């Protein structure tokens, strides 16, 4: 999926400070979500989902693992 396909999910994650599975989102991850939403030029990039905490975020922002829980287990299967 592309970032443009999950804008609603990203906004819900930011506003509720929860992942789609209900896990809490740390402030650093909220800042990353805000960066994903504000960078409209990259809305055609793939999103990643953390297997551990289930956060959905731009693939550009997770080169070394999940920004929320630190897990290295990420997938594009959403």
Secondary structure, DSSP 8 states (H G I E B T S, - for coil): -BGGGGHHHHHHHHHHTB-TTS-B--HHHHHHHHHHHH-GGGTTSBEEEETTT--EEEGGG-TTS-TTT--S-EES--
